Amino acid sequence: MRVIIACAGRTPDDKWGDHLGVPKHLAPVGGEPLLHRTVRQAQGYTDEVLITAPADDPRYVVDGARTVHPGPAPSEYAGSRTWWSLWRRTVLLLGDVYFTDDAIDTVMRTAAAEYRVFGRYGPSRVTGTRYGEIFAVSWWRQHHELLDRHLALVHAARAAGTVTRPPGWMLLRSIQGTPLHRHQVRRPPFVDVDDATDDFDCPADYDRHPAVRREVRR
């Protein structure tokens, strides 16, 4: 499989700011930057690991991974489109997510050759995050046209202001055939990941995470 870790650019509504003096993808966890941890986890399953990153930022160069620079894009999917695998499975990991080893194993070992979304539907019992989150997505070569078609609809709806939620949720709803404004998932394609896996969207997310407080073993 090809694993792409999405770290390209900051969005206008980025809530991380300059917390700790580093981008959220590089926040320290257990003595190493978050991105380095995720690369290390992915390398346990494949030697094809790519990082989409801002241009000319050497902090995103990690041993064992290839760093690419997609430029401005309306979503992580569009930004990584050039590097989707033409022959095998593509796994997109969101770069601001702390993945437990169990969560990475769930993502990497999912055998079905189908579009899958890995996330938490609602609040976290572990981290206290109040909302659902998408952590990773995967698909195969035969799904490229499907994703292109639905991404075009999602990007158009967001550009028009019809919907404002993150593209990952909108893409899932569009492919499910459910309303873009309604928080609803179908299993599959949604796969539940409900442990200490969570994203560092803002400083509060990071500060309260048990891995940062060293309550979760790496």
Backbone as numpy.savetxt, mean C-alpha at the origin, in Angstrom:
# Nx Ny Nz CAx CAy CAz Cx Cy Cz
6.91 -13.50 -8.37 6.07 -12.32 -8.37 6.95 -11.08 -8.37
6.38 -9.96 -8.76 7.06 -8.68 -8.65 6.37 -7.86 -7.57
7.14 -7.40 -6.60 6.62 -6.58 -5.52 7.01 -5.13 -5.75
6.02 -4.25 -5.71 6.25 -2.81 -5.85 5.84 -2.14 -4.55
6.77 -1.44 -3.92 6.48 -0.71 -2.69 6.27 0.75 -3.05
5.05 1.24 -2.85 4.66 2.57 -3.32 5.05 3.64 -2.30
6.00 4.49 -2.68 6.46 5.59 -1.82 6.59 6.89 -2.59
6.02 6.98 -3.76 6.30 8.12 -4.65 5.51 9.36 -4.23
6.23 10.35 -3.78 5.64 11.67 -3.61 4.73 11.82 -2.42
4.44 13.07 -2.11 3.51 13.42 -1.05 2.24 13.97 -1.67
1.11 13.66 -1.06 -0.16 14.19 -1.52 -0.42 15.54 -0.86
-1.29 16.37 -1.47 -1.58 17.68 -0.87 -2.15 17.59 0.55
-2.80 16.46 0.88 -3.39 16.32 2.21 -2.53 15.47 3.13
-1.23 15.35 2.82 -0.33 14.56 3.65 -0.30 15.12 5.07
-0.59 14.24 6.04 -0.70 14.66 7.43 0.58 14.39 8.22
1.57 13.79 7.58 2.79 13.43 8.28 3.67 14.66 8.54
3.72 15.57 7.55 4.56 16.74 7.68 6.03 16.35 7.68
6.79 16.95 8.57 8.22 16.64 8.69 8.50 15.99 10.04
7.56 15.16 10.48 7.70 14.47 11.76 8.99 13.63 11.77
9.78 13.77 12.79 11.04 13.04 12.97 12.10 13.43 11.96
11.79 14.38 11.08 12.75 14.83 10.09 12.92 13.89 8.92
12.00 12.92 8.75 12.07 11.97 7.64 10.67 11.75 7.07
10.56 11.31 5.81 9.25 10.91 5.29 8.70 9.73 6.08
7.39 9.56 6.07 6.78 8.48 6.86 7.27 7.10 6.44
7.63 6.95 5.15 8.13 5.64 4.69 9.45 5.26 5.35
10.12 6.23 5.94 11.44 6.00 6.54 11.43 6.17 8.05
10.23 6.21 8.63 10.13 6.32 10.08 10.79 5.12 10.73
11.57 5.32 11.79 12.26 4.19 12.42 11.32 3.28 13.20
11.50 1.99 12.99 10.74 0.97 13.71 11.70 -0.16 14.08
11.85 -0.40 15.36 12.72 -1.49 15.78 14.15 -1.35 15.31
14.62 -0.11 15.21 16.01 0.11 14.86 16.31 0.19 13.38
15.28 0.16 12.53 15.51 0.30 11.09 14.37 1.11 10.47
14.63 1.79 9.35 13.56 2.54 8.68 12.46 1.60 8.21
11.23 2.08 8.26 10.07 1.27 7.86 10.26 0.67 6.47
10.71 1.47 5.50 10.89 0.97 4.14 11.89 -0.17 4.09
12.97 -0.07 4.83 13.97 -1.13 4.85 13.37 -2.42 5.41
12.53 -2.28 6.41 11.87 -3.45 6.99 10.98 -4.12 5.94
10.20 -3.32 5.22 9.29 -3.89 4.23 10.05 -4.55 3.09
11.14 -3.93 2.64 11.98 -4.55 1.61 12.51 -5.89 2.11
13.01 -5.91 3.32 13.54 -7.15 3.89 12.47 -8.23 3.95
11.26 -7.87 4.35 10.18 -8.84 4.40 9.86 -9.38 3.01
9.77 -8.48 2.03 9.44 -8.90 0.66 10.52 -9.79 0.07
11.77 -9.54 0.40 12.86 -10.32 -0.14 12.81 -11.78 0.30
12.04 -12.06 1.31 11.87 -13.45 1.73 11.02 -14.26 0.77
10.39 -13.57 -0.22 9.48 -14.25 -1.13 9.83 -14.07 -2.60
10.60 -13.04 -2.93 10.91 -12.75 -4.33 12.19 -11.93 -4.41
12.88 -12.05 -5.54 14.04 -11.18 -5.75 13.70 -10.00 -6.65
12.41 -9.83 -6.98 11.96 -8.69 -7.77 11.23 -7.71 -6.86
11.97 -6.80 -6.27 11.39 -5.79 -5.38 11.73 -4.41 -5.95
10.70 -3.61 -6.21 10.86 -2.26 -6.72 10.30 -1.27 -5.72
10.86 -0.08 -5.71 10.36 1.02 -4.88 10.04 2.19 -5.80
8.79 2.65 -5.79 8.48 3.89 -6.50 8.72 5.02 -5.52
9.55 5.99 -5.91 10.01 6.99 -4.94 10.14 8.36 -5.60
10.17 9.41 -4.77 10.43 10.74 -5.32 11.78 10.79 -6.00
11.89 11.58 -7.02 13.16 11.68 -7.77 14.24 12.31 -6.91
15.45 11.84 -7.12 16.64 12.46 -6.53 16.63 12.49 -5.01
16.08 11.45 -4.39 16.13 11.35 -2.94 16.85 10.05 -2.59
18.14 10.13 -2.27 18.92 8.91 -2.04 18.47 8.09 -0.85
17.62 8.65 0.00 17.14 7.90 1.17 16.26 6.73 0.77
15.76 6.74 -0.46 14.88 5.66 -0.92 15.64 4.56 -1.65
16.94 4.63 -1.66 17.76 3.57 -2.25 18.04 2.53 -1.16
17.58 1.30 -1.39 17.70 0.24 -0.40 18.35 -0.97 -1.06
19.31 -1.56 -0.39 19.99 -2.74 -0.93 18.99 -3.84 -1.26
19.15 -4.43 -2.43 18.29 -5.54 -2.84 17.01 -5.12 -3.52
16.77 -3.83 -3.65 15.57 -3.33 -4.31 15.96 -2.34 -5.40
15.14 -2.25 -6.42 15.36 -1.30 -7.50 14.46 -0.09 -7.27
15.05 1.09 -7.25 14.27 2.31 -7.03 13.97 2.98 -8.36
12.69 3.30 -8.60 12.25 3.94 -9.83 11.49 5.21 -9.48
11.38 6.12 -10.45 10.79 7.43 -10.19 9.67 7.71 -11.20
8.43 7.46 -10.81 7.33 7.59 -11.76 6.89 9.02 -12.06
7.19 9.96 -11.22 6.69 11.31 -11.43 5.26 11.45 -10.93
4.64 12.63 -11.14 3.28 12.86 -10.65 2.29 11.86 -11.25
1.37 11.37 -10.43 0.36 10.42 -10.88 -0.86 10.54 -9.98
-2.06 10.23 -10.50 -3.28 10.37 -9.70 -3.48 9.29 -8.65
-2.66 8.23 -8.67 -2.79 7.16 -7.68 -1.52 6.32 -7.69
-1.37 5.49 -6.66 -0.24 4.57 -6.60 -0.27 3.60 -7.77
-1.47 3.26 -8.21 -1.61 2.31 -9.32 -1.09 2.93 -10.62
-1.52 4.15 -10.88 -1.07 4.83 -12.09 0.44 5.08 -12.04
0.94 5.43 -10.85 2.36 5.69 -10.72 3.23 4.48 -10.93
2.68 3.31 -10.66 3.46 2.07 -10.80 3.17 1.34 -12.11
2.28 1.89 -12.95 1.77 1.15 -14.11 2.88 0.65 -15.03
3.90 1.43 -15.25 4.99 1.04 -16.15 5.67 -0.24 -15.71
5.63 -0.52 -14.41 6.40 -1.63 -13.87 5.55 -2.83 -13.46
4.27 -2.84 -13.82 3.47 -4.04 -13.55 4.08 -5.22 -14.32
4.08 -6.37 -13.70 4.67 -7.54 -14.33 3.89 -7.94 -15.58
4.61 -8.16 -16.66 3.98 -8.56 -17.93 3.74 -10.06 -17.99
4.28 -10.80 -17.04 4.20 -12.25 -17.14 3.62 -12.91 -15.90
3.74 -12.27 -14.75 3.39 -12.94 -13.51 2.51 -12.05 -12.64
2.54 -12.33 -11.37 1.75 -11.59 -10.39 2.47 -10.30 -9.99
1.69 -9.24 -9.82 2.19 -7.98 -9.27 1.57 -7.78 -7.89
2.41 -7.46 -6.91 1.94 -7.14 -5.57 2.33 -5.69 -5.28
1.35 -4.88 -4.93 1.59 -3.48 -4.58 1.46 -3.34 -3.07
2.55 -3.00 -2.41 2.55 -2.74 -0.98 2.61 -1.24 -0.75
1.76 -0.71 0.10 1.80 0.71 0.40 2.97 0.99 1.34
3.79 1.95 0.96 5.06 2.16 1.63 4.99 2.75 3.01
3.83 3.29 3.42 3.72 3.85 4.77 3.08 2.88 5.75
3.03 1.59 5.37 2.38 0.57 6.20 3.41 -0.26 6.96
3.16 -0.44 8.25 3.90 -1.41 9.05 3.20 -2.75 8.87
3.88 -3.72 8.27 3.34 -5.05 8.06 3.89 -6.02 9.11
3.01 -6.74 9.78 3.50 -7.85 10.58 3.99 -8.94 9.64
4.82 -9.83 10.15 5.28 -10.94 9.33 4.12 -11.82 8.87
3.12 -11.99 9.74 1.95 -12.79 9.35 1.19 -12.14 8.21
1.08 -10.81 8.25 0.36 -10.11 7.19 1.09 -10.24 5.86
2.41 -10.07 5.86 3.19 -10.24 4.64 3.02 -11.65 4.10
3.03 -12.62 4.98 2.87 -14.01 4.55 1.50 -14.23 3.91
0.47 -13.62 4.48 -0.87 -13.73 3.89 -0.89 -13.14 2.49
-0.29 -11.97 2.32 -0.27 -11.32 1.01 0.52 -12.16 0.01
1.70 -12.57 0.37 2.59 -13.23 -0.57 2.15 -14.64 -0.94
1.51 -15.32 -0.01 1.16 -16.72 -0.25 -0.26 -16.91 -0.77
-0.99 -15.85 -0.99 -2.33 -15.99 -1.58 -2.19 -16.60 -2.96
-2.78 -17.78 -3.15 -2.52 -18.56 -4.36 -3.46 -18.23 -5.52
-4.66 -17.73 -5.21 -5.64 -17.50 -6.27 -5.13 -16.49 -7.29
-5.23 -16.83 -8.56 -4.80 -15.92 -9.63 -5.92 -14.92 -9.90
-6.22 -14.10 -8.92 -7.31 -13.14 -8.97 -6.85 -11.80 -8.40
-7.61 -10.76 -8.71 -7.41 -9.45 -8.09 -7.79 -9.56 -6.62
-6.89 -9.15 -5.75 -7.13 -9.23 -4.32 -6.72 -7.93 -3.63
-7.48 -7.55 -2.61 -7.20 -6.36 -1.82 -7.06 -6.81 -0.37
-5.95 -6.45 0.26 -5.66 -6.87 1.62 -5.78 -5.67 2.54
-6.65 -5.77 3.52 -6.85 -4.62 4.39 -7.73 -4.93 5.58
-8.05 -3.88 6.30 -8.91 -3.97 7.48 -10.19 -3.20 7.18
-11.32 -3.81 7.39 -12.59 -3.18 7.03 -12.92 -2.00 7.93
-12.67 -2.14 9.22 -13.08 -1.10 10.17 -11.98 -0.74 11.14
-12.34 -0.26 12.35 -11.34 0.17 13.34 -10.41 -0.97 13.75
-9.22 -0.58 14.20 -8.24 -1.57 14.65 -8.35 -1.79 16.15
-8.39 -3.06 16.54 -8.42 -3.40 17.96 -7.03 -3.29 18.58
-6.00 -3.23 17.75 -4.62 -3.23 18.24 -4.04 -1.82 18.33
-4.21 -1.04 17.25 -3.55 0.26 17.18 -4.45 1.43 17.57
-5.75 1.21 17.59 -6.67 2.29 17.91 -7.10 3.13 16.73
-6.59 2.81 15.53 -7.02 3.55 14.33 -8.52 3.36 14.14
-9.22 4.45 13.87 -10.69 4.41 13.85 -11.28 3.95 12.53
-10.46 3.91 11.49 -11.02 3.66 10.16 -10.41 2.41 9.52
-11.09 1.92 8.51 -10.54 0.83 7.71 -9.37 1.30 6.87
-8.53 0.39 6.49 -7.34 0.71 5.70 -7.09 -0.38 4.67
-6.54 0.03 3.52 -6.01 -0.91 2.55 -4.50 -0.90 2.69
-3.92 -2.09 2.78 -2.48 -2.22 2.99 -1.73 -2.71 1.74
-2.37 -3.55 0.96 -1.70 -4.14 -0.20 -2.76 -4.59 -1.20
-2.33 -4.70 -2.44 -3.21 -5.15 -3.53 -2.38 -6.05 -4.43
-3.02 -7.06 -5.03 -2.28 -7.87 -6.00 -3.19 -8.24 -7.15
-2.55 -8.50 -8.30 -3.26 -8.88 -9.50 -2.29 -9.61 -10.42
-2.83 -10.16 -11.50 -2.04 -10.91 -12.47 -2.14 -10.23 -13.83
-1.33 -10.71 -14.76 -1.27 -10.10 -16.10 -2.65 -9.99 -16.73
-3.48 -10.99 -16.55 -4.80 -10.98 -17.19 -5.75 -9.94 -16.61
-5.34 -9.27 -15.54 -6.21 -8.24 -14.93 -5.82 -6.82 -15.32
-4.78 -6.66 -16.13 -4.31 -5.31 -16.44 -5.39 -4.47 -17.13
-6.05 -5.03 -18.10 -7.09 -4.26 -18.80 -8.25 -3.93 -17.87
-8.61 -4.86 -17.00 -9.68 -4.61 -16.02 -9.30 -3.44 -15.12
-8.10 -3.46 -14.59 -7.66 -2.39 -13.71 -7.56 -1.06 -14.46
-7.04 -1.08 -15.67 -6.94 0.16 -16.45 -8.32 0.78 -16.65
-9.29 -0.04 -16.96 -10.64 0.46 -17.23 -11.27 1.08 -15.98
-11.16 0.39 -14.86 -11.77 0.90 -13.63 -10.98 2.05 -13.04
-9.66 2.04 -13.21 -8.87 3.18 -12.74 -9.24 4.46 -13.49
-9.49 4.33 -14.77 -9.91 5.50 -15.55 -11.20 6.09 -14.99
-12.14 5.24 -14.60 -13.40 5.71 -14.02 -13.16 6.38 -12.67
-12.31 5.76 -11.85 -12.03 6.30 -10.52 -11.30 7.63 -10.62
-10.29 7.70 -11.47 -9.54 8.95 -11.60 -10.43 10.08 -12.12
-11.32 9.75 -13.05 -12.24 10.76 -13.58 -13.20 11.24 -12.50
-13.70 10.32 -11.68 -14.64 10.69 -10.62 -13.95 11.57 -9.57
-12.70 11.25 -9.25 -11.97 12.06 -8.28 -11.64 13.43 -8.84
-11.26 13.48 -10.11 -10.94 14.76 -10.74 -12.16 15.67 -10.79
-13.34 15.07 -10.96 -14.58 15.83 -11.02 -15.11 16.20 -9.64
-14.51 15.62 -8.59 -14.97 15.88 -7.23 -16.18 15.06 -6.83
-16.54 14.08 -7.67 -17.69 13.24 -7.36 -17.42 12.38 -6.14
-16.19 11.89 -6.02 -15.76 11.13 -4.85 -14.42 11.70 -4.40
-14.14 11.57 -3.12 -12.90 12.13 -2.57 -12.11 11.11 -1.76
-12.61 9.91 -1.64 -11.92 8.91 -0.84 -10.68 8.40 -1.58
-9.77 7.70 -0.88 -8.54 7.21 -1.51 -8.83 6.30 -2.70
-8.00 6.35 -3.73 -8.25 5.58 -4.96 -8.38 4.08 -4.74
-7.64 3.53 -3.76 -7.71 2.09 -3.55 -9.10 1.60 -3.19
-9.77 2.32 -2.30 -11.13 1.95 -1.94 -12.08 2.13 -3.12
-11.88 3.23 -3.87 -12.74 3.49 -5.02 -12.57 2.41 -6.09
-11.33 1.98 -6.31 -11.08 0.94 -7.29 -11.75 -0.36 -6.87
-11.63 -0.72 -5.61 -12.28 -1.93 -5.11 -13.78 -1.85 -5.33
-14.39 -0.74 -4.99 -15.84 -0.61 -5.14 -16.25 -0.65 -6.60
-15.46 -0.01 -7.46 -15.78 0.00 -8.88 -15.74 -1.42 -9.45
-14.72 -2.17 -9.10 -14.61 -3.54 -9.60 -15.69 -4.44 -9.00
-16.05 -4.19 -7.73 -17.13 -4.96 -7.11 -18.49 -4.66 -7.74
-18.61 -3.46 -8.32 -19.90 -3.01 -8.82 -20.78 -2.42 -7.75
-20.17 -1.95 -6.66 -20.92 -1.32 -5.57 -20.73 0.20 -5.65
-21.61 0.99 -5.05 -21.51 2.46 -5.13 -20.17 2.97 -4.63
-19.61 3.95 -5.32 -18.30 4.48 -4.95 -18.32 5.20 -3.61
-19.48 5.67 -3.19 -19.57 6.44 -1.94 -19.91 5.57 -0.74
-20.10 4.27 -0.94 -20.54 3.40 0.15 -19.42 2.46 0.57
-19.13 2.44 1.87 -18.06 1.57 2.39 -18.59 0.15 2.50
-18.28 -0.62 1.49 -18.78 -1.98 1.41 -17.70 -2.84 0.75
-17.49 -4.04 1.26 -16.51 -4.94 0.66 -17.15 -6.30 0.44
-16.61 -7.01 -0.52 -16.99 -8.40 -0.78 -15.76 -9.27 -0.61
-15.97 -10.43 -0.01 -14.87 -11.36 0.26 -15.09 -12.63 -0.55
-14.25 -12.93 -1.54 -13.28 -12.05 -2.17 -13.96 -10.97 -3.03
-13.21 -9.98 -3.51 -11.76 -9.85 -3.57 -11.09 -9.33 -2.29
-11.88 -8.88 -1.30 -11.26 -8.33 -0.10 -10.79 -9.46 0.80
-9.56 -9.33 1.32 -8.98 -10.30 2.25 -8.66 -9.57 3.55
-9.21 -10.05 4.66 -9.05 -9.38 5.94 -7.64 -9.54 6.51
-7.07 -8.43 6.92 -5.81 -8.41 7.67 -6.08 -7.56 8.90
-6.27 -8.21 10.04 -6.70 -7.50 11.24 -5.79 -7.86 12.40
-4.57 -7.32 12.34 -3.62 -7.50 13.44 -2.92 -6.17 13.68
-1.64 -6.16 13.98 -0.94 -4.90 14.22 -0.51 -4.21 12.94
-0.85 -4.77 11.79 -0.57 -4.10 10.52 -1.38 -2.81 10.45
-0.71 -1.71 10.13 -1.41 -0.41 10.04 -0.51 0.58 9.32
-1.12 1.65 8.84 -0.32 2.66 8.15 0.04 3.81 9.09
1.12 4.51 8.75 1.55 5.68 9.49 1.13 6.91 8.70
-0.15 7.21 8.75 -0.68 8.32 7.99 -0.33 9.66 8.61
-0.23 9.68 9.92 0.06 10.92 10.64 0.91 10.59 11.86
1.52 11.59 12.50 2.37 11.32 13.67 1.65 10.54 14.77
0.36 10.81 14.98 -0.36 10.10 16.04 -0.43 8.61 15.76
-0.60 8.23 14.47 -0.62 6.81 14.11 0.69 6.15 14.50
1.77 6.83 14.22 3.10 6.30 14.51 3.34 6.22 16.02
3.05 7.30 16.72 3.38 7.37 18.13 2.63 6.34 18.96
1.42 5.97 18.56 0.65 5.03 19.37 0.80 3.58 18.93
1.54 3.34 17.84 1.63 1.98 17.33 2.45 1.11 18.28
1.98 -0.09 18.60 2.70 -0.95 19.54 4.10 -1.34 19.09
4.34 -1.39 17.77 5.69 -1.72 17.31 6.66 -0.61 17.65
6.18 0.62 17.61 7.02 1.75 17.98 7.28 1.73 19.48
6.30 1.29 20.24 6.45 1.19 21.70 7.12 -0.12 22.10
7.57 -0.88 21.09 8.29 -2.15 21.31 7.45 -3.17 22.03
6.15 -3.17 21.73 5.26 -4.16 22.32 4.97 -5.29 21.33
5.45 -5.15 20.12 5.28 -6.20 19.12 6.66 -6.68 18.72
6.89 -7.95 18.74 8.17 -8.50 18.34 8.31 -8.38 16.83
9.48 -8.03 16.38 9.72 -7.92 14.96 9.88 -9.32 14.38
